[in-house]
Amino acid sequence: MTDENHSPLDSIWESEDPIFANKELLDIEHIPNEDRIIGREDEISSLANSIHPAIRGGKPRNTLIYGKTGTGKSLVAKHVTQSAEEFARDRDTKLDRAYIDCTQATTETQVVITLARSFNQPETTDITVPLSGLSTNAYYDRLWNILDSLHDVVIIILDEVDKLQGNNVLMQLSRAGEAGKLETCKVGILAISNKISFKDSLDERVLSSLQEREFIFPPYDANQLREIMRHREDAFREGVLSDDVIPLAAAFAAQEHGDARKALDILRNAGELAKEDDSDAVREDHVRNARQKADIDRFSKLLQDQPTQSKAAVYALSLLADASDEEEFPTRRIYEQYERITDSLDIDSLSQRRMVDRLNELAFLDILGVTDRVGRGRGKGITNLYYLLEDPTVVQTAIESDPRFSPAN
Ligand SMILES: Nc1ncnc2c1ncn2[C@@H]1O[C@H](COP(=O)(O)OP(=O)(O)OP(=O)(O)O)[C@@H](O)[C@H]1O
């Protein structure tokens, strides 16, 4: 072979990743197999018992699952339903399942379309489900027809169910059998939420149909977080993880509230930082920097679709939090700071009322926190107090990545 056959890129193509051997094991979407799921034996068997009748075509019990972020709710729900589907297949039960992320499909129609398309096999049913153009009722009719013609039983996972607009879709799905919409197919719902207060927003009839079983997933402790990470250690090349990396990442994630997603994010980011440094090992300082990077990434993602006005309101709150020992601030003080920001950015200011609407939307999306309304002295009416859920530096770095807010402006 002559030199002409060599490209300068060859050395890049030939090189191997010095840090990761199987990086996908640390991807958030990755569903680990059973031996990598740690500390959720009780939750797995409780949920399995709850949907057990489905294996023989009976109606699974509708189940509500609560717990803070990263406590394995989605993972356990996906794992148990996948296992049920496989077991049922061997017993000739036509069991199918669908997973809906209610932050993506928030309206009743979007949910029904997604379900109908997910359960349909158009070549068998001859039913089409267009992405738009039909009334919500027409979509429901197609969904019921699809279910009765193809499946004995279906399990629907509604993740982040508190983000759904209105109760109607929950009502329809949880009572489809009783209401005579379905002739043969049985439907079970697994509704997942981070908010226990979600129940307060439900119509009593919907709540009683949905809540046939209810589980709360507790946070992980540092030992469990360590084990979860140890069971993904093979994401890295042998010997590149220094001994203190996993314990430190576990300690950071345990400080939050025992969030496994946070732990795995920190571990993945620490590996990426080590790679960027051309380091041959992942060390403690990579973990420390990764922690902040993971917080900023998460927060930037939450903010990415927010309008500038809403970002200005969060920014105002972060400047207040940075400059004082207090944590919670009334709307009046946030508004004063907000006006200073909109002035300096040369953008229109919303009225205080409209800004408060934005703050409340942000609180609903868990971008910031709001305390219950409190009386502020006699005759002063009541006001909300808002607080950050993240460190002010994290909030500011995330917002300043939007060029409009960068300090140079
Ligand atoms: N017990 C566990 N064993 C192994 N990995 C876990 C465990 N619990 C969670 N994880 C991992 O942590 C990440 C977050 O888990 P999951 O999405 O199930 O959390 P969640 O409780 O549904 O959080 P959210 O409410 O934010 O959706 C996933 O990558 C998952 O694989």
The ligand as a MOL file (V3000), in Angstrom:
LIG
                    3D

  0  0  0     0  0            999 V3000
M  V30 BEGIN CTAB
M  V30 COUNTS 31 33 0 0 0
M  V30 BEGIN ATOM
M  V30 1 N -32.9840 1.1980 40.7350 0
M  V30 2 C -32.2900 1.5830 39.6810 0
M  V30 3 N -31.2950 0.8010 39.2050 0
M  V30 4 C -30.5890 1.1980 38.1200 0
M  V30 5 N -30.7890 2.3350 37.4620 0
M  V30 6 C -31.7580 3.1490 37.8880 0
M  V30 7 C -32.5480 2.8170 39.0160 0
M  V30 8 N -33.4480 3.7980 39.2240 0
M  V30 9 C -33.2460 4.7120 38.2660 0
M  V30 10 N -32.2260 4.3390 37.4570 0
M  V30 11 C -31.7360 5.0950 36.2850 0
M  V30 12 O -31.8540 6.4810 36.5910 0
M  V30 13 C -32.4340 7.2120 35.5000 0
M  V30 14 C -33.7270 7.8490 35.9420 0
M  V30 15 O -34.6810 6.8550 36.2610 0
M  V30 16 P -36.2290 7.0030 35.9030 0
M  V30 17 O -36.3960 7.7320 34.6030 0
M  V30 18 O -36.8690 5.6860 36.0280 0
M  V30 19 O -36.6890 7.9500 37.0780 0
M  V30 20 P -38.1310 8.5490 37.3420 0
M  V30 21 O -38.4370 8.2870 38.7720 0
M  V30 22 O -39.1020 8.0880 36.3280 0
M  V30 23 O -37.8070 10.0900 37.1680 0
M  V30 24 P -38.6950 11.2370 36.4910 0
M  V30 25 O -39.8350 11.4550 37.3950 0
M  V30 26 O -37.7640 12.4110 36.4520 0
M  V30 27 O -39.0820 10.7290 35.1220 0
M  V30 28 C -32.6010 6.2250 34.3690 0
M  V30 29 O -31.4870 6.3230 33.5090 0
M  V30 30 C -32.6040 4.8590 35.0690 0
M  V30 31 O -32.0680 3.8700 34.2240 0
M  V30 END ATOM
M  V30 BEGIN BOND
M  V30 1 1 1 2
M  V30 2 1 2 3
M  V30 3 2 2 7
M  V30 4 2 3 4
M  V30 5 1 4 5
M  V30 6 2 5 6
M  V30 7 1 6 7
M  V30 8 1 6 10
M  V30 9 1 7 8
M  V30 10 2 8 9
M  V30 11 1 9 10
M  V30 12 1 10 11
M  V30 13 1 11 12
M  V30 14 1 11 30
M  V30 15 1 12 13
M  V30 16 1 13 14
M  V30 17 1 13 28
M  V30 18 1 14 15
M  V30 19 1 15 16
M  V30 20 2 16 17
M  V30 21 1 16 18
M  V30 22 1 16 19
M  V30 23 1 19 20
M  V30 24 2 20 21
M  V30 25 1 20 22
M  V30 26 1 20 23
M  V30 27 1 23 24
M  V30 28 2 24 25
M  V30 29 1 24 26
M  V30 30 1 24 27
M  V30 31 1 28 29
M  V30 32 1 28 30
M  V30 33 1 30 31
M  V30 END BOND
M  V30 END CTAB
M  END
